[in-house]
Amino acid sequence: MITLALSKGRIFDETLPMLAAAGIEVLEDPDKSRKLILPTNRADLRVVLVRASDVPTYVEYGGADIGVAGKDSLIEHGGHGLYQPLDLQIAKCRVSVAVPRDFDYAHAVRQGARLRVATKYTHIAREFFARKGVHVDLVKLYGSMELAPLTGMADAIVDLVSTGNTLRANNLVEVEHIMDISSQLIVNQAALRLKQAAMRPLIDTFAAATAPVATV
């Protein structure tokens, strides 16, 4: 049995066409089912639904053999014990710094102010501001980052941004782009050795789905 770890939302939705290209179909809709382990039309493959930030941990410790995780989650996790063969180029977004529209971020940075930054991406944020020589106090949050500056708890946030609509709706603006994010295929190294005959075709399926189309 091969266990594939996915998170609900964009990653799940954008992984389905890749599986379909190999004739693999998830038999239950995660938005309608309360199950956390979903069957597929292959008796030897199942899907486990976990939080996006937990996918690398499940794969590392053998709770799943293979998974799809955002680059952000992998950086925060550290990627220990994981084989990362492919950038799947799905669920694209970016990590950015955002502040209230009336906050003069450039002036604060230029004057060497110590910023309070709310984020769940503490490793990414710490490294980014350290490279800039900006002193920050990081506030670890898991929920809606936008609330932190709105309530005065933080000067800025570091968060994933896709369309920017949520920022605009809360009167926040992007002031710095930290990095682009896409989702990676990750594999448990022990599973790759022990289940190679079953795992390799699945990895090849993902590779074929991400390969550029040749032009004639």
C-alpha positions in Angstrom: 0.0 0.0 0.0 1.3 3.5 -0.9 0.0 6.4 1.1 -0.1 9.8 -0.5 -0.3 12.9 1.9 -2.2 15.9 0.6 -3.7 19.0 2.1 -7.2 20.3 1.3 -7.5 23.3 -0.9 -5.4 24.3 -3.9 -2.8 21.6 -3.5 -5.5 18.8 -3.4 -7.4 20.3 -6.3 -4.3 20.9 -8.5 -2.9 17.5 -7.8 -6.0 15.6 -9.0 -5.4 16.3 -12.7 -1.8 14.8 -12.4 -3.2 11.7 -10.8 -6.0 11.5 -13.4 -3.4 11.5 -16.2 -2.2 8.2 -14.8 -5.7 6.8 -14.4 -5.8 7.4 -10.7 -9.0 8.7 -9.2 -9.8 9.7 -5.6 -13.1 8.1 -4.8 -14.5 10.6 -2.3 -14.7 14.3 -2.2 -12.8 15.7 0.8 -15.2 18.6 1.1 -18.2 16.3 1.5 -16.6 13.4 3.4 -15.5 13.5 7.0 -12.9 10.8 6.4 -9.3 11.6 6.7 -8.1 8.6 4.6 -9.6 8.5 1.2 -9.6 5.5 -1.1 -8.6 5.6 -4.8 -9.6 3.4 -7.7 -6.3 1.6 -7.1 -6.3 -0.9 -4.2 -2.6 -0.2 -3.6 -2.9 3.6 -3.2 -4.7 5.8 -0.6 -4.8 9.5 0.2 -4.4 10.9 3.7 -5.6 14.4 4.3 -3.4 16.5 6.7 -2.7 20.1 7.4 -0.4 21.7 4.8 2.3 22.3 7.4 2.1 18.7 8.6 2.7 17.0 5.2 6.5 17.0 5.5 6.3 15.5 9.0 4.0 12.7 7.9 6.3 11.8 5.0 9.5 12.1 7.1 8.2 9.8 9.8 6.5 7.2 7.5 2.9 8.2 8.1 2.9 8.7 4.4 5.2 7.4 1.7 4.9 10.4 -0.6 3.3 13.8 -0.4 2.8 17.2 -2.0 3.9 20.2 0.1 4.4 23.9 -0.5 8.0 25.2 -0.5 7.0 27.3 2.5 6.1 24.3 4.6 9.3 22.5 3.6 11.5 25.5 4.5 9.8 25.7 7.9 10.1 22.0 8.4 13.7 21.8 7.3 13.3 19.0 4.8 15.1 16.5 7.0 15.0 12.9 5.7 13.0 13.8 2.6 13.8 13.1 -1.0 12.5 16.0 -3.1 12.6 15.0 -6.7 10.2 17.4 -8.4 8.9 21.0 -8.3 5.3 20.3 -9.4 4.7 24.0 -10.3 1.3 24.0 -8.8 -0.5 26.1 -6.0 1.8 29.0 -6.9 1.8 32.0 -4.6 4.4 34.2 -2.8 5.6 35.0 0.6 5.5 38.7 1.3 5.8 41.4 3.9 2.6 43.4 4.3 1.7 46.4 6.5 -1.2 48.7 7.2 -1.7 51.2 4.3 -0.8 54.1 6.6 2.4 52.6 8.0 5.6 54.0 6.6 7.5 50.7 6.4 10.4 52.2 4.3 11.0 54.9 6.9 10.8 52.5 9.8 13.4 50.2 8.2 15.6 53.1 7.2 15.6 54.5 10.7 16.5 51.1 12.2 13.2 50.7 14.1 12.6 47.4 15.8 9.6 45.9 14.1 7.1 43.5 15.5 6.2 41.0 12.8 3.4 38.4 13.0 3.8 35.2 11.0 3.6 31.4 11.1 6.7 31.4 8.9 9.2 32.3 11.6 12.2 30.7 9.9 11.6 32.4 6.5 10.9 35.8 8.3 13.9 35.6 10.6 16.3 34.8 7.7 14.8 37.5 5.5 15.1 40.3 8.0 18.5 39.1 9.2 19.8 39.5 5.6 18.5 43.0 5.5 19.9 43.9 8.9 16.4 44.7 10.3 15.7 44.0 13.9 12.4 42.2 14.4 10.4 40.6 17.2 8.5 37.7 15.7 5.0 36.8 17.0 4.0 33.3 16.0 0.5 33.0 14.8 -1.5 30.2 13.1 -4.7 31.9 12.2 -5.6 35.1 10.2 -2.3 37.1 10.1 -4.2 40.2 8.9 -5.7 40.7 12.4 -2.3 41.3 14.0 -1.6 44.8 12.6 -5.3 45.7 12.6 -5.4 45.2 16.4 -2.1 46.9 17.0 -0.4 43.6 18.0 2.2 43.8 15.2 3.6 46.4 12.8 3.8 44.0 9.9 3.0 40.4 8.8 4.9 37.8 6.7 2.4 35.6 5.0 1.4 33.8 1.8 -0.2 36.0 -0.9 -2.0 34.8 -3.9 -4.3 37.4 -5.4 -3.8 40.0 -2.6 -7.6 40.4 -2.2 -7.6 39.6 1.5 -4.8 42.2 2.1 -6.8 44.9 0.3 -10.0 44.0 2.1 -8.2 44.6 5.3 -6.5 47.8 4.3 -3.0 46.1 4.1 -0.4 46.5 1.3 2.5 44.3 0.2 5.8 46.1 0.8 8.4 43.4 0.1 8.4 40.2 -1.9 10.4 37.5 -0.1 10.1 34.5 -2.3 7.9 32.7 -4.8 6.3 29.5 -3.7 5.1 26.4 -5.5 4.5 22.8 -4.4 7.0 20.1 -4.3 6.8 16.3 -4.5 8.4 14.8 -1.4 9.2 11.1 -0.8 10.1 9.1 2.3 13.6 7.8 1.6 13.0 4.4 3.3 9.8 3.9 1.4 11.6 4.7 -1.9 14.0 1.9 -1.2 11.5 -0.7 0.2 8.6 0.0 -2.2 10.6 1.1 -5.3 8.7 -1.1 -7.8 5.4 0.6 -6.8 6.8 4.1 -6.0 8.8 4.8 -9.1 5.9 4.7 -11.6 4.0 7.1 -9.4 7.0 9.5 -9.3 7.3 9.1 -13.0 3.6 10.0 -13.4 4.2 13.3 -11.6 7.3 13.9 -13.6 5.4 13.4 -16.9 2.7 15.8 -15.7 5.2 18.6 -15.1 7.3 18.1 -18.2 7.1 20.9 -20.7 5.1 20.1 -23.8 7.3 19.7 -26.8 6.5 22.1 -29.7 6.7 20.8 -33.3 
